[in-house]
Amino acid sequence: MRRSFTLFLVVAVGILAALALADALRPKGVTRPAAAPPTTPATTTRPGSPTLLDTLRGEAISGFVLYSDHDCRLHSLLLPRMIDDVVRDEGGADIFHCRFDVDGGRIVPGHLSNAGRLAFRDGQIVSGDRVLLTHADLVRAANRHPNLFELDRHIRRRIKVTGLASFGLRKPVVAMEITVRDLPDHQWLVALFDGNGAEAVAASFRGPYRHLFVSNDGALIGTEDGTVITRTGRTIDPPQGIPASRAIAFSPDDRWIVRVNGRSTFLVGAPDSTGPPRIIRLPIPARDLAWEPITSGTSVGPPIRR
């Protein structure tokens, strides 16, 4: 028994000696690399960008749009589905109008006057045979332009009316181009009158106010450069960053003003205190455009006037 235990002890010591020798012969500084932790592929659920159709539906934009393309061919466009068709006459031929308007459901060439019964004649604003504003009334309004306010009143002002509209018979809106001998450039102004006096004026330093057009509810007036004028005389300037274009219409619910530049159509919403106005680009190469409602009650959301 004692002999067996001694043999076992000798064998154990031999094994420990061999392990110690192997550890002594191992190169210093070499360590076994740690096993890499198991990896699992990352997964994300990031939503994609909304499509144009999603945007139009989300903004409740609808209507039946007639537009002329770069060849002056008329198209009909159904919003928000963006269904586009060429407009043809009863014989199946394409209809062409570079500029057009819709009057009582009929397409007419050119533009209807938004002045109503107002006209500029003999230096005065008239309605039929009735004089609403004399030349002196227009000059008094013109003198409120910042560049004319302190100018000698005896220097003659030449006034050219570039646009007319109204918020009612006694509330005409007059866009003017003013020429004064001592000033090298034209001065541009739009004046909102109440009777014979201008209750509000807005000066432009970009160019003339032209082609005044009225919103569908008669509460807003737009100008070709994209300025919006409210009944209180507040002006909302066109936004920065849109390519050179002209504004031509309000949407049927008056929440958007429509701008075209021959390559694209832009819907510009109302600016508010939280940021710049909403802008939606439609890939429509329109030269001119008219926007009619599909049904009543399509107005959803805040109007452009605030």
Secondary structure, 3 states (H helix, E strand, C coil): CHHHHHHHHHHHHHHHHHHHHHHHHCCCCCCCCCCCCCCCCCCCCCCCCCCHHHHHHHCCCCEEEEEECCCCEEEEEEECCCEEEECECCCCCECECCCEEEECCEEEECCCCCCCCEEEECCEEEECCEEEECHHHHHHHHCCCCCCCCCCCCCCEEEEEEEEEECCCCCEEEEEEEEECCCCCCEEEEEEEECCEEEEEEEECCCCCCCCEECCCCCEEECCCCCEEECCCCEECCCCCCCCCEEEEECCCCCEEEEECCCCEEEEECCECCECCCEEEECCCCCEEEEECCCCCCCCCCCCCC
